C-alpha cells in the first residue's frame, strides 16, 4: 500500500480502456482463448480433415482489400485472388457462446474493478487517517525524546562546568605552590655555595692545621643536607610539573567534552523546537540510511562520568601534592637552619682552640729563642777551651819529638818520657771530649733552631687558620636566608 501523493503502481489502479466496439477483435479473442485455454489450438480446431489444405493456405495468405483502392485495382486483385465461399468464412467467425462469454467476462471485470476501486478508496481514507495519527504520535515521541536528551545534556554540562571550575582553581593553587617551591629551591643555592666556599677556603690551611676537624665534618654535613633538600625539592618540583600536566590534560578533556556538549545541546535544542511550519525544514533523501553514531546512551554517559572521575582523581592527587610540598618546605627550612647553627657553633669552638694554640706557640717560641742564645754562648766557651788545650798538646808533642833525637843509649824510657806520653794522651783525650761536647752543643743549637723554625711556621699556620675561619668563612656565613625565604614566600 503506497502513501497518498505517490504514484500508484497497483494493477487495479490502471483499468483497461473500454474498447470502441462492444465485441473484441478477433485477434484479441483468440489471444484470450490462448491465455485461458493454453491446451486449445484454434487453428488446429478449424483445420478440418475434409477441407483442402491448399485452398486454406491461399485464402489465409491473401491480404485484405483497402477500402480506398480504385475499382480497377480491386478488379485486378479480385481477378488474381481465388474465390472464397461463405461456407469457408463460417470457420473464421465467433460463436454465440463466445460472444456471451465475452460479455460476461467484461461484466465481471467491470464489477471487480469497481469493487477494488471502492475498497481502495475506503482503505486509502482509513490509511490516511491512521498514518496521520501515527505520524503525529511518532513526531511527538521524537520531540519528547529530544527534550529528554536536551535535559540529559544540560545535566552533564552543569556537572562538567562545576568540575571544570574546581579543576581550574586547583591548577592555579598548585601553580602558586610550584612557584614557591622554585623560589625556595633558588634560595638554597646561596647557602650551598657558602658551604662549598668554606670547604674550599679551609683547603688552604697549611701543615698540621689541614685537619679533618669538626668544622669540616659539619660543613660536609651541611652540604649533604642542602643537596638532600634540593633533591627532594626537585623531586617534588618534577611531581608538580607532571601533576600540572595531568591537571591540564583533564581540564582539556573536560573543556573538549563541554564544547561537544554545548554544540550537541544547541543542535538538539534546535531539533527539539523544530515544527512542520518551521523555517529551514527540507528534504534529505537517504539520510535515514546514514549511521554516523559512535556511542550509545550508556557509553555516552560513561564517557563523561569517566572524565569527571578522572578529573576528581587528579584534583585529589594535586591537593595531596600541595600539602606535601608545603610540609617539605617547612621541614627543609628547619633542617638547613639547624645545620647552619651547628656549623657556626663548630666554627666558634675551632676558632677558640686555634687562638689558644697560637698563644701557646708564641710563649714556646720566646723560650726557644732564649735557649738558643744560651746554647750559642756555651758553644763559644767550648771552642775557647779547645783552643787553649791545643797549646798544651803542641808543647807536649814538641817535647817528645825533641827527645827522639837523643843519641844511642840516651834514648831511655825514663819517667819524664812516660809522663810526656801520658800528658799527650790526657790532653788529646780532653780535647776530644771538648770537641764531642762542642758537637753536642751544635746539635742542640740546630735542634733549637729547627724548633724555632717549626714554632714560627706553626704560628704562621695558626694565624692563617684563624684568618680563614674567622675572617673568610665566618664573614661569608653572617648572611643566611630567612625562614620565609626558604619556604618560598619572598
TORKOL-4160 file (C-alpha; in steps of 0.2 Angstrom, whole numbers, padded with zeros to 4 digits, m for minus):
490
<pt num="1" X="0000" Y="0000" Z="0000"/>
<pt num="2" X="0008" Y="0016" Z="m0005"/>
<pt num="3" X="0006" Y="0033" Z="0003"/>
<pt num="4" X="m0005" Y="0047" Z="m0003"/>
<pt num="5" X="0004" Y="0058" Z="m0015"/>
<pt num="6" X="0015" Y="0045" Z="m0023"/>
<pt num="7" X="0012" Y="0037" Z="m0039"/>
<pt num="8" X="0000" Y="0022" Z="m0039"/>
<pt num="9" X="0008" Y="0006" Z="m0046"/>
<pt num="10" X="m0006" Y="m0007" Z="m0042"/>
<pt num="11" X="m0015" Y="m0016" Z="m0056"/>
<pt num="12" X="m0032" Y="m0011" Z="m0050"/>
<pt num="13" X="m0027" Y="0007" Z="m0051"/>
<pt num="14" X="m0025" Y="0006" Z="m0070"/>
<pt num="15" X="m0041" Y="m0002" Z="m0078"/>
<pt num="16" X="m0040" Y="m0007" Z="m0096"/>
<pt num="17" X="m0048" Y="0006" Z="m0108"/>
<pt num="18" X="m0065" Y="0001" Z="m0114"/>
<pt num="19" X="m0064" Y="m0004" Z="m0132"/>
<pt num="20" X="m0074" Y="0006" Z="m0145"/>
<pt num="21" X="m0083" Y="m0009" Z="m0151"/>
<pt num="22" X="m0093" Y="m0019" Z="m0139"/>
<pt num="23" X="m0086" Y="m0036" Z="m0146"/>
<pt num="24" X="m0067" Y="m0038" Z="m0145"/>
<pt num="25" X="m0057" Y="m0040" Z="m0161"/>
<pt num="26" X="m0054" Y="m0057" Z="m0167"/>
<pt num="27" X="m0035" Y="m0057" Z="m0163"/>
<pt num="28" X="m0038" Y="m0052" Z="m0145"/>
<pt num="29" X="m0052" Y="m0065" Z="m0143"/>
<pt num="30" X="m0040" Y="m0078" Z="m0150"/>
<pt num="31" X="m0026" Y="m0072" Z="m0139"/>
<pt num="32" X="m0038" Y="m0073" Z="m0124"/>
<pt num="33" X="m0043" Y="m0090" Z="m0128"/>
<pt num="34" X="m0025" Y="m0095" Z="m0129"/>
<pt num="35" X="m0022" Y="m0087" Z="m0112"/>
<pt num="36" X="m0037" Y="m0095" Z="m0104"/>
<pt num="37" X="m0035" Y="m0112" Z="m0113"/>
<pt num="38" X="m0017" Y="m0115" Z="m0117"/>
<pt num="39" X="m0021" Y="m0133" Z="m0122"/>
<pt num="40" X="m0034" Y="m0127" Z="m0135"/>
<pt num="41" X="m0027" Y="m0123" Z="m0153"/>
<pt num="42" X="m0040" Y="m0113" Z="m0163"/>
<pt num="43" X="m0031" Y="m0115" Z="m0179"/>
<pt num="44" X="m0030" Y="m0134" Z="m0177"/>
<pt num="45" X="m0048" Y="m0135" Z="m0172"/>
<pt num="46" X="m0053" Y="m0125" Z="m0188"/>
<pt num="47" X="m0042" Y="m0136" Z="m0199"/>
<pt num="48" X="m0055" Y="m0150" Z="m0203"/>
<pt num="49" X="m0049" Y="m0166" Z="m0212"/>
<pt num="50" X="m0061" Y="m0164" Z="m0226"/>
<pt num="51" X="m0055" Y="m0146" Z="m0230"/>
<pt num="52" X="m0042" Y="m0145" Z="m0243"/>
<pt num="53" X="m0026" Y="m0138" Z="m0237"/>
<pt num="54" X="m0021" Y="m0129" Z="m0252"/>
<pt num="55" X="m0036" Y="m0119" Z="m0253"/>
<pt num="56" X="m0034" Y="m0114" Z="m0235"/>
<pt num="57" X="m0017" Y="m0108" Z="m0237"/>
<pt num="58" X="m0022" Y="m0097" Z="m0252"/>
<pt num="59" X="m0036" Y="m0089" Z="m0243"/>
<pt num="60" X="m0026" Y="m0086" Z="m0227"/>
<pt num="61" X="m0012" Y="m0078" Z="m0237"/>
<pt num="62" X="m0022" Y="m0065" Z="m0246"/>
<pt num="63" X="m0022" Y="m0048" Z="m0240"/>
<pt num="64" X="m0037" Y="m0038" Z="m0235"/>
<pt num="65" X="m0043" Y="m0025" Z="m0248"/>
<pt num="66" X="m0040" Y="m0007" Z="m0244"/>
<pt num="67" X="m0057" Y="0002" Z="m0244"/>
<pt num="68" X="m0048" Y="0017" Z="m0253"/>
<pt num="69" X="m0042" Y="0007" Z="m0268"/>
<pt num="70" X="m0048" Y="0011" Z="m0285"/>
<pt num="71" X="m0061" Y="0000" Z="m0294"/>
<pt num="72" X="m0048" Y="m0006" Z="m0307"/>
<pt num="73" X="m0036" Y="m0011" Z="m0293"/>
<pt num="74" X="m0050" Y="m0020" Z="m0284"/>
<pt num="75" X="m0055" Y="m0029" Z="m0300"/>
<pt num="76" X="m0037" Y="m0034" Z="m0304"/>
<pt num="77" X="m0034" Y="m0040" Z="m0287"/>
<pt num="78" X="m0050" Y="m0050" Z="m0287"/>
<pt num="79" X="m0046" Y="m0057" Z="m0303"/>
<pt num="80" X="m0030" Y="m0063" Z="m0295"/>
<pt num="81" X="m0037" Y="m0070" Z="m0279"/>
<pt num="82" X="m0046" Y="m0086" Z="m0278"/>
<pt num="83" X="m0065" Y="m0086" Z="m0274"/>
<pt num="84" X="m0069" Y="m0088" Z="m0255"/>
<pt num="85" X="m0086" Y="m0096" Z="m0252"/>
<pt num="86" X="m0097" Y="m0092" Z="m0237"/>
<pt num="87" X="m0096" Y="m0109" Z="m0230"/>
<pt num="88" X="m0077" Y="m0106" Z="m0228"/>
<pt num="89" X="m0080" Y="m0089" Z="m0219"/>
<pt num="90" X="m0090" Y="m0098" Z="m0206"/>
<pt num="91" X="m0075" Y="m0106" Z="m0199"/>
<pt num="92" X="m0066" Y="m0089" Z="m0196"/>
<pt num="93" X="m0081" Y="m0081" Z="m0185"/>
<pt num="94" X="m0085" Y="m0082" Z="m0166"/>
<pt num="95" X="m0099" Y="m0092" Z="m0160"/>
<pt num="96" X="m0113" Y="m0085" Z="m0149"/>
<pt num="97" X="m0106" Y="m0094" Z="m0134"/>
<pt num="98" X="m0090" Y="m0084" Z="m0137"/>
<pt num="99" X="m0100" Y="m0068" Z="m0138"/>
<pt num="100" X="m0109" Y="m0071" Z="m0122"/>
<pt num="101" X="m0094" Y="m0077" Z="m0113"/>
<pt num="102" X="m0085" Y="m0061" Z="m0118"/>
<pt num="103" X="m0099" Y="m0051" Z="m0112"/>
<pt num="104" X="m0099" Y="m0060" Z="m0095"/>
<pt num="105" X="m0080" Y="m0058" Z="m0094"/>
<pt num="106" X="m0082" Y="m0039" Z="m0097"/>
<pt num="107" X="m0096" Y="m0038" Z="m0084"/>
<pt num="108" X="m0086" Y="m0047" Z="m0071"/>
<pt num="109" X="m0070" Y="m0037" Z="m0074"/>
<pt num="110" X="m0081" Y="m0021" Z="m0073"/>
<pt num="111" X="m0088" Y="m0027" Z="m0056"/>
<pt num="112" X="m0071" Y="m0032" Z="m0050"/>
<pt num="113" X="m0063" Y="m0016" Z="m0055"/>
<pt num="114" X="m0077" Y="m0006" Z="m0047"/>
<pt num="115" X="m0076" Y="m0016" Z="m0031"/>
<pt num="116" X="m0057" Y="m0015" Z="m0030"/>
<pt num="117" X="m0058" Y="0004" Z="m0033"/>
<pt num="118" X="m0071" Y="0006" Z="m0019"/>
<pt num="119" X="m0061" Y="m0005" Z="m0007"/>
<pt num="120" X="m0046" Y="0005" Z="m0012"/>
<pt num="121" X="m0054" Y="0022" Z="m0008"/>
<pt num="122" X="m0061" Y="0016" Z="0009"/>
<pt num="123" X="m0044" Y="0008" Z="0013"/>
<pt num="124" X="m0035" Y="0024" Z="0007"/>
<pt num="125" X="m0045" Y="0035" Z="0018"/>
<pt num="126" X="m0043" Y="0025" Z="0033"/>
<pt num="127" X="m0024" Y="0023" Z="0029"/>
<pt num="128" X="m0023" Y="0042" Z="0028"/>
<pt num="129" X="m0031" Y="0044" Z="0045"/>
<pt num="130" X="m0021" Y="0030" Z="0053"/>
<pt num="131" X="m0004" Y="0036" Z="0046"/>
<pt num="132" X="m0008" Y="0054" Z="0050"/>
<pt num="133" X="m0011" Y="0049" Z="0068"/>
<pt num="134" X="0004" Y="0038" Z="0068"/>
<pt num="135" X="0015" Y="0051" Z="0061"/>
<pt num="136" X="0009" Y="0064" Z="0073"/>
<pt num="137" X="0012" Y="0052" Z="0088"/>
<pt num="138" X="0029" Y="0047" Z="0081"/>
<pt num="139" X="0034" Y="0065" Z="0079"/>
<pt num="140" X="0028" Y="0069" Z="0097"/>
<pt num="141" X="0038" Y="0054" Z="0104"/>
<pt num="142" X="0053" Y="0060" Z="0094"/>
<pt num="143" X="0050" Y="0078" Z="0101"/>
<pt num="144" X="0049" Y="0071" Z="0119"/>
<pt num="145" X="0064" Y="0060" Z="0117"/>
<pt num="146" X="0074" Y="0076" Z="0110"/>
<pt num="147" X="0068" Y="0086" Z="0126"/>
<pt num="148" X="0074" Y="0072" Z="0137"/>
<pt num="149" X="0090" Y="0071" Z="0128"/>
<pt num="150" X="0092" Y="0090" Z="0130"/>
<pt num="151" X="0089" Y="0089" Z="0149"/>
<pt num="152" X="0102" Y="0075" Z="0150"/>
<pt num="153" X="0115" Y="0085" Z="0140"/>
<pt num="154" X="0111" Y="0100" Z="0151"/>
<pt num="155" X="0113" Y="0090" Z="0167"/>
<pt num="156" X="0130" Y="0083" Z="0162"/>
<pt num="157" X="0135" Y="0100" Z="0155"/>
<pt num="158" X="0132" Y="0108" Z="0173"/>
<pt num="159" X="0142" Y="0093" Z="0181"/>
<pt num="160" X="0156" Y="0096" Z="0169"/>
<pt num="161" X="0156" Y="0115" Z="0172"/>
<pt num="162" X="0157" Y="0113" Z="0191"/>
<pt num="163" X="0171" Y="0100" Z="0190"/>
<pt num="164" X="0180" Y="0111" Z="0177"/>
<pt num="165" X="0179" Y="0126" Z="0189"/>
<pt num="166" X="0186" Y="0116" Z="0203"/>
<pt num="167" X="0200" Y="0109" Z="0192"/>
<pt num="168" X="0205" Y="0127" Z="0186"/>
<pt num="169" X="0205" Y="0133" Z="0204"/>
<pt num="170" X="0216" Y="0118" Z="0210"/>
<pt num="171" X="0228" Y="0120" Z="0195"/>
<pt num="172" X="0230" Y="0139" Z="0200"/>
<pt num="173" X="0234" Y="0134" Z="0218"/>
<pt num="174" X="0246" Y="0121" Z="0213"/>
<pt num="175" X="0254" Y="0133" Z="0201"/>
<pt num="176" X="0257" Y="0145" Z="0216"/>
<pt num="177" X="0264" Y="0132" Z="0227"/>
<pt num="178" X="0276" Y="0126" Z="0212"/>
<pt num="179" X="0282" Y="0144" Z="0211"/>
<pt num="180" X="0285" Y="0145" Z="0230"/>
<pt num="181" X="0295" Y="0128" Z="0228"/>
<pt num="182" X="0305" Y="0135" Z="0214"/>
<pt num="183" X="0309" Y="0151" Z="0224"/>
<pt num="184" X="0314" Y="0140" Z="0239"/>
<pt num="185" X="0325" Y="0130" Z="0228"/>
<pt num="186" X="0334" Y="0145" Z="0221"/>
<pt num="187" X="0337" Y="0151" Z="0239"/>
<pt num="188" X="0346" Y="0135" Z="0244"/>
<pt num="189" X="0359" Y="0139" Z="0231"/>
<pt num="190" X="0367" Y="0153" Z="0241"/>
<pt num="191" X="0369" Y="0143" Z="0257"/>
<pt num="192" X="0376" Y="0128" Z="0247"/>
<pt num="193" X="0388" Y="0140" Z="0238"/>
<pt num="194" X="0394" Y="0147" Z="0255"/>
<pt num="195" X="0397" Y="0130" Z="0262"/>
<pt num="196" X="0407" Y="0124" Z="0247"/>
<pt num="197" X="0417" Y="0140" Z="0248"/>
<pt num="198" X="0421" Y="0137" Z="0266"/>
<pt num="199" X="0427" Y="0120" Z="0262"/>
<pt num="200" X="0437" Y="0127" Z="0248"/>
<pt num="201" X="0445" Y="0141" Z="0259"/>
<pt num="202" X="0449" Y="0128" Z="0273"/>
<pt num="203" X="0458" Y="0118" Z="0260"/>
<pt num="204" X="0471" Y="0132" Z="0260"/>
<pt num="205" X="0475" Y="0129" Z="0278"/>
<pt num="206" X="0493" Y="0124" Z="0280"/>
<pt num="207" X="0503" Y="0110" Z="0288"/>
<pt num="208" X="0495" Y="0102" Z="0303"/>
<pt num="209" X="0480" Y="0113" Z="0303"/>
<pt num="210" X="0474" Y="0104" Z="0287"/>
<pt num="211" X="0464" Y="0093" Z="0298"/>
<pt num="212" X="0448" Y="0084" Z="0296"/>
<pt num="213" X="0440" Y="0093" Z="0311"/>
<pt num="214" X="0423" Y="0095" Z="0317"/>
<pt num="215" X="0420" Y="0111" Z="0307"/>
<pt num="216" X="0424" Y="0101" Z="0291"/>
<pt num="217" X="0413" Y="0087" Z="0296"/>
<pt num="218" X="0399" Y="0099" Z="0300"/>
<pt num="219" X="0402" Y="0108" Z="0283"/>
<pt num="220" X="0401" Y="0092" Z="0274"/>
<pt num="221" X="0385" Y="0088" Z="0283"/>
<pt num="222" X="0378" Y="0105" Z="0278"/>
<pt num="223" X="0382" Y="0102" Z="0260"/>
<pt num="224" X="0374" Y="0085" Z="0261"/>
<pt num="225" X="0359" Y="0092" Z="0270"/>
<pt num="226" X="0357" Y="0106" Z="0257"/>
<pt num="227" X="0359" Y="0094" Z="0242"/>
<pt num="228" X="0347" Y="0082" Z="0250"/>
<pt num="229" X="0334" Y="0096" Z="0252"/>
<pt num="230" X="0337" Y="0101" Z="0234"/>
<pt num="231" X="0335" Y="0083" Z="0228"/>
<pt num="232" X="0318" Y="0082" Z="0237"/>
<pt num="233" X="0313" Y="0099" Z="0231"/>
<pt num="234" X="0317" Y="0094" Z="0213"/>
<pt num="235" X="0308" Y="0078" Z="0215"/>
<pt num="236" X="0293" Y="0087" Z="0221"/>
<pt num="237" X="0295" Y="0100" Z="0208"/>
<pt num="238" X="0295" Y="0086" Z="0194"/>
<pt num="239" X="0280" Y="0079" Z="0203"/>
<pt num="240" X="0271" Y="0096" Z="0202"/>
<pt num="241" X="0276" Y="0098" Z="0184"/>
<pt num="242" X="0269" Y="0081" Z="0180"/>
<pt num="243" X="0253" Y="0084" Z="0191"/>
<pt num="244" X="0250" Y="0101" Z="0182"/>
<pt num="245" X="0252" Y="0092" Z="0165"/>
<pt num="246" X="0239" Y="0079" Z="0172"/>
<pt num="247" X="0228" Y="0093" Z="0178"/>
<pt num="248" X="0229" Y="0102" Z="0161"/>
<pt num="249" X="0225" Y="0086" Z="0152"/>
<pt num="250" X="0210" Y="0083" Z="0162"/>
<pt num="251" X="0205" Y="0101" Z="0160"/>
<pt num="252" X="0207" Y="0099" Z="0142"/>
<pt num="253" X="0196" Y="0084" Z="0141"/>
<pt num="254" X="0183" Y="0092" Z="0151"/>
<pt num="255" X="0184" Y="0108" Z="0140"/>
<pt num="256" X="0183" Y="0097" Z="0125"/>
<pt num="257" X="0168" Y="0087" Z="0132"/>
<pt num="258" X="0160" Y="0103" Z="0137"/>
<pt num="259" X="0162" Y="0111" Z="0120"/>
<pt num="260" X="0155" Y="0095" Z="0112"/>
<pt num="261" X="0140" Y="0095" Z="0124"/>
<pt num="262" X="0137" Y="0114" Z="0121"/>
<pt num="263" X="0137" Y="0110" Z="0102"/>
<pt num="264" X="0126" Y="0095" Z="0105"/>
<pt num="265" X="0114" Y="0105" Z="0116"/>
<pt num="266" X="0112" Y="0118" Z="0103"/>
<pt num="267" X="0109" Y="0106" Z="0089"/>
<pt num="268" X="0097" Y="0095" Z="0100"/>
<pt num="269" X="0088" Y="0110" Z="0107"/>
<pt num="270" X="0086" Y="0117" Z="0089"/>
<pt num="271" X="0079" Y="0100" Z="0084"/>
<pt num="272" X="0068" Y="0100" Z="0099"/>
<pt num="273" X="0060" Y="0116" Z="0094"/>
<pt num="274" X="0058" Y="0112" Z="0075"/>
<pt num="275" X="0040" Y="0110" Z="0069"/>
<pt num="276" X="0032" Y="0107" Z="0052"/>
<pt num="277" X="0030" Y="0125" Z="0049"/>
<pt num="278" X="0047" Y="0130" Z="0055"/>
<pt num="279" X="0060" Y="0138" Z="0043"/>
<pt num="280" X="0074" Y="0128" Z="0036"/>
<pt num="281" X="0065" Y="0112" Z="0035"/>
<pt num="282" X="0069" Y="0102" Z="0019"/>
<pt num="283" X="0070" Y="0085" Z="0012"/>
<pt num="284" X="0086" Y="0075" Z="0014"/>
<pt num="285" X="0084" Y="0059" Z="0005"/>
<pt num="286" X="0093" Y="0044" Z="0011"/>
<pt num="287" X="0099" Y="0052" Z="0027"/>
<pt num="288" X="0090" Y="0038" Z="0037"/>
<pt num="289" X="0102" Y="0026" Z="0030"/>
<pt num="290" X="0117" Y="0035" Z="0036"/>
<pt num="291" X="0123" Y="0029" Z="0053"/>
<pt num="292" X="0137" Y="0040" Z="0059"/>
<pt num="293" X="0134" Y="0036" Z="0078"/>
<pt num="294" X="0149" Y="0031" Z="0088"/>
<pt num="295" X="0141" Y="0028" Z="0105"/>
<pt num="296" X="0126" Y="0023" Z="0114"/>
<pt num="297" X="0117" Y="0032" Z="0129"/>
<pt num="298" X="0126" Y="0021" Z="0141"/>
<pt num="299" X="0144" Y="0023" Z="0134"/>
<pt num="300" X="0140" Y="0042" Z="0131"/>
<pt num="301" X="0136" Y="0044" Z="0149"/>
<pt num="302" X="0150" Y="0033" Z="0155"/>
<pt num="303" X="0162" Y="0044" Z="0144"/>
<pt num="304" X="0158" Y="0060" Z="0153"/>
<pt num="305" X="0157" Y="0051" Z="0170"/>
<pt num="306" X="0174" Y="0044" Z="0167"/>
<pt num="307" X="0181" Y="0061" Z="0163"/>
<pt num="308" X="0173" Y="0069" Z="0179"/>
<pt num="309" X="0180" Y="0054" Z="0189"/>
<pt num="310" X="0197" Y="0056" Z="0181"/>
<pt num="311" X="0197" Y="0075" Z="0185"/>
<pt num="312" X="0192" Y="0072" Z="0203"/>
<pt num="313" X="0206" Y="0059" Z="0205"/>
<pt num="314" X="0218" Y="0072" Z="0198"/>
<pt num="315" X="0212" Y="0085" Z="0209"/>
<pt num="316" X="0214" Y="0074" Z="0224"/>
<pt num="317" X="0232" Y="0070" Z="0219"/>
<pt num="318" X="0235" Y="0088" Z="0216"/>
<pt num="319" X="0229" Y="0093" Z="0233"/>
<pt num="320" X="0239" Y="0080" Z="0242"/>
<pt num="321" X="0255" Y="0085" Z="0232"/>
<pt num="322" X="0252" Y="0103" Z="0238"/>
<pt num="323" X="0251" Y="0098" Z="0256"/>
<pt num="324" X="0267" Y="0088" Z="0253"/>
<pt num="325" X="0276" Y="0102" Z="0246"/>
<pt num="326" X="0271" Y="0114" Z="0260"/>
<pt num="327" X="0277" Y="0102" Z="0273"/>
<pt num="328" X="0293" Y="0099" Z="0263"/>
<pt num="329" X="0297" Y="0117" Z="0263"/>
<pt num="330" X="0295" Y="0119" Z="0282"/>
<pt num="331" X="0305" Y="0103" Z="0285"/>
<pt num="332" X="0319" Y="0108" Z="0273"/>
<pt num="333" X="0320" Y="0125" Z="0280"/>
<pt num="334" X="0321" Y="0119" Z="0298"/>
<pt num="335" X="0335" Y="0106" Z="0293"/>
<pt num="336" X="0345" Y="0119" Z="0284"/>
<pt num="337" X="0344" Y="0131" Z="0299"/>
<pt num="338" X="0348" Y="0118" Z="0312"/>
<pt num="339" X="0364" Y="0113" Z="0302"/>
<pt num="340" X="0368" Y="0131" Z="0299"/>
<pt num="341" X="0369" Y="0134" Z="0318"/>
<pt num="342" X="0379" Y="0118" Z="0321"/>
<pt num="343" X="0392" Y="0123" Z="0308"/>
<pt num="344" X="0393" Y="0141" Z="0316"/>
<pt num="345" X="0395" Y="0133" Z="0333"/>
<pt num="346" X="0409" Y="0121" Z="0327"/>
<pt num="347" X="0417" Y="0137" Z="0319"/>
<pt num="348" X="0417" Y="0146" Z="0335"/>
<pt num="349" X="0424" Y="0132" Z="0345"/>
<pt num="350" X="0438" Y="0129" Z="0332"/>
<pt num="351" X="0442" Y="0147" Z="0332"/>
<pt num="352" X="0444" Y="0147" Z="0351"/>
<pt num="353" X="0455" Y="0132" Z="0350"/>
<pt num="354" X="0466" Y="0139" Z="0336"/>
<pt num="355" X="0468" Y="0156" Z="0346"/>
<pt num="356" X="0473" Y="0146" Z="0362"/>
<pt num="357" X="0486" Y="0136" Z="0352"/>
<pt num="358" X="0493" Y="0151" Z="0344"/>
<pt num="359" X="0496" Y="0160" Z="0361"/>
<pt num="360" X="0505" Y="0144" Z="0367"/>
<pt num="361" X="0516" Y="0144" Z="0352"/>
<pt num="362" X="0521" Y="0161" Z="0355"/>
<pt num="363" X="0526" Y="0158" Z="0373"/>
<pt num="364" X="0536" Y="0142" Z="0367"/>
<pt num="365" X="0544" Y="0152" Z="0354"/>
<pt num="366" X="0550" Y="0165" Z="0366"/>
<pt num="367" X="0558" Y="0152" Z="0377"/>
<pt num="368" X="0566" Y="0143" Z="0362"/>
<pt num="369" X="0574" Y="0160" Z="0357"/>
<pt num="370" X="0581" Y="0162" Z="0374"/>
<pt num="371" X="0588" Y="0144" Z="0375"/>
<pt num="372" X="0596" Y="0147" Z="0358"/>
<pt num="373" X="0605" Y="0162" Z="0364"/>
<pt num="374" X="0612" Y="0152" Z="0379"/>
<pt num="375" X="0617" Y="0137" Z="0368"/>
<pt num="376" X="0627" Y="0149" Z="0357"/>
<pt num="377" X="0636" Y="0156" Z="0372"/>
<pt num="378" X="0641" Y="0138" Z="0378"/>
<pt num="379" X="0647" Y="0134" Z="0360"/>
<pt num="380" X="0658" Y="0149" Z="0361"/>
<pt num="381" X="0666" Y="0144" Z="0378"/>
<pt num="382" X="0669" Y="0126" Z="0372"/>
<pt num="383" X="0678" Y="0132" Z="0357"/>
<pt num="384" X="0689" Y="0143" Z="0368"/>
<pt num="385" X="0693" Y="0129" Z="0379"/>
<pt num="386" X="0698" Y="0118" Z="0365"/>
<pt num="387" X="0709" Y="0131" Z="0358"/>
<pt num="388" X="0718" Y="0133" Z="0375"/>
<pt num="389" X="0720" Y="0114" Z="0376"/>
<pt num="390" X="0728" Y="0113" Z="0359"/>
<pt num="391" X="0743" Y="0124" Z="0365"/>
<pt num="392" X="0747" Y="0111" Z="0379"/>
<pt num="393" X="0746" Y="0097" Z="0367"/>
<pt num="394" X="0758" Y="0105" Z="0355"/>
<pt num="395" X="0771" Y="0108" Z="0369"/>
<pt num="396" X="0770" Y="0090" Z="0375"/>
<pt num="397" X="0771" Y="0084" Z="0357"/>
<pt num="398" X="0786" Y="0095" Z="0353"/>
<pt num="399" X="0795" Y="0089" Z="0369"/>
<pt num="400" X="0793" Y="0071" Z="0364"/>
<pt num="401" X="0799" Y="0075" Z="0346"/>
<pt num="402" X="0814" Y="0083" Z="0353"/>
<pt num="403" X="0818" Y="0068" Z="0364"/>
<pt num="404" X="0818" Y="0056" Z="0350"/>
<pt num="405" X="0834" Y="0064" Z="0344"/>
<pt num="406" X="0844" Y="0058" Z="0359"/>
<pt num="407" X="0859" Y="0048" Z="0354"/>
<pt num="408" X="0861" Y="0029" Z="0357"/>
<pt num="409" X="0858" Y="0024" Z="0375"/>
<pt num="410" X="0852" Y="0041" Z="0380"/>
<pt num="411" X="0835" Y="0036" Z="0372"/>
<pt num="412" X="0829" Y="0030" Z="0388"/>
<pt num="413" X="0811" Y="0027" Z="0393"/>
<pt num="414" X="0813" Y="0037" Z="0409"/>
<pt num="415" X="0799" Y="0044" Z="0420"/>
<pt num="416" X="0800" Y="0060" Z="0410"/>
<pt num="417" X="0797" Y="0051" Z="0394"/>
<pt num="418" X="0782" Y="0041" Z="0402"/>
<pt num="419" X="0775" Y="0057" Z="0409"/>
<pt num="420" X="0776" Y="0066" Z="0392"/>
<pt num="421" X="0767" Y="0052" Z="0384"/>
<pt num="422" X="0754" Y="0052" Z="0397"/>
<pt num="423" X="0752" Y="0071" Z="0395"/>
<pt num="424" X="0749" Y="0069" Z="0377"/>
<pt num="425" X="0736" Y="0056" Z="0379"/>
<pt num="426" X="0727" Y="0066" Z="0393"/>
<pt num="427" X="0727" Y="0082" Z="0383"/>
<pt num="428" X="0721" Y="0074" Z="0367"/>
<pt num="429" X="0708" Y="0065" Z="0377"/>
<pt num="430" X="0702" Y="0081" Z="0385"/>
<pt num="431" X="0702" Y="0090" Z="0368"/>
<pt num="432" X="0692" Y="0075" Z="0360"/>
<pt num="433" X="0680" Y="0077" Z="0375"/>
<pt num="434" X="0678" Y="0095" Z="0372"/>
<pt num="435" X="0675" Y="0093" Z="0353"/>
<pt num="436" X="0662" Y="0080" Z="0357"/>
<pt num="437" X="0654" Y="0092" Z="0369"/>
<pt num="438" X="0655" Y="0105" Z="0355"/>
<pt num="439" X="0646" Y="0094" Z="0343"/>
<pt num="440" X="0633" Y="0090" Z="0355"/>
<pt num="441" X="0630" Y="0109" Z="0358"/>
<pt num="442" X="0630" Y="0112" Z="0340"/>
<pt num="443" X="0617" Y="0098" Z="0338"/>
<pt num="444" X="0607" Y="0106" Z="0352"/>
<pt num="445" X="0608" Y="0123" Z="0344"/>
<pt num="446" X="0602" Y="0115" Z="0327"/>
<pt num="447" X="0588" Y="0107" Z="0336"/>
<pt num="448" X="0583" Y="0123" Z="0344"/>
<pt num="449" X="0584" Y="0132" Z="0328"/>
<pt num="450" X="0573" Y="0119" Z="0320"/>
<pt num="451" X="0561" Y="0120" Z="0334"/>
<pt num="452" X="0561" Y="0139" Z="0332"/>
<pt num="453" X="0558" Y="0137" Z="0314"/>
<pt num="454" X="0544" Y="0125" Z="0317"/>
<pt num="455" X="0536" Y="0136" Z="0330"/>
<pt num="456" X="0537" Y="0151" Z="0319"/>
<pt num="457" X="0529" Y="0140" Z="0304"/>
<pt num="458" X="0516" Y="0134" Z="0316"/>
<pt num="459" X="0512" Y="0151" Z="0322"/>
<pt num="460" X="0510" Y="0157" Z="0304"/>
<pt num="461" X="0499" Y="0141" Z="0301"/>
<pt num="462" X="0488" Y="0146" Z="0316"/>
<pt num="463" X="0487" Y="0164" Z="0310"/>
<pt num="464" X="0482" Y="0158" Z="0293"/>
<pt num="465" X="0469" Y="0146" Z="0300"/>
<pt num="466" X="0462" Y="0160" Z="0311"/>
<pt num="467" X="0461" Y="0171" Z="0296"/>
<pt num="468" X="0452" Y="0158" Z="0286"/>
<pt num="469" X="0440" Y="0153" Z="0299"/>
<pt num="470" X="0437" Y="0169" Z="0307"/>
<pt num="471" X="0438" Y="0182" Z="0293"/>
<pt num="472" X="0433" Y="0172" Z="0277"/>
<pt num="473" X="0422" Y="0158" Z="0282"/>
<pt num="474" X="0413" Y="0167" Z="0297"/>
<pt num="475" X="0412" Y="0183" Z="0286"/>
<pt num="476" X="0403" Y="0174" Z="0272"/>
<pt num="477" X="0391" Y="0165" Z="0285"/>
<pt num="478" X="0385" Y="0181" Z="0293"/>
<pt num="479" X="0371" Y="0181" Z="0280"/>
<pt num="480" X="0359" Y="0166" Z="0278"/>
<pt num="481" X="0342" Y="0166" Z="0270"/>
<pt num="482" X="0327" Y="0168" Z="0282"/>
<pt num="483" X="0314" Y="0155" Z="0285"/>
<pt num="484" X="0302" Y="0164" Z="0275"/>
<pt num="485" X="0313" Y="0165" Z="0260"/>
<pt num="486" X="0317" Y="0146" Z="0262"/>
<pt num="487" X="0299" Y="0142" Z="0262"/>
<pt num="488" X="0297" Y="0152" Z="0246"/>
<pt num="489" X="0286" Y="0167" Z="0252"/>
<pt num="490" X="0299" Y="0180" Z="0247"/>
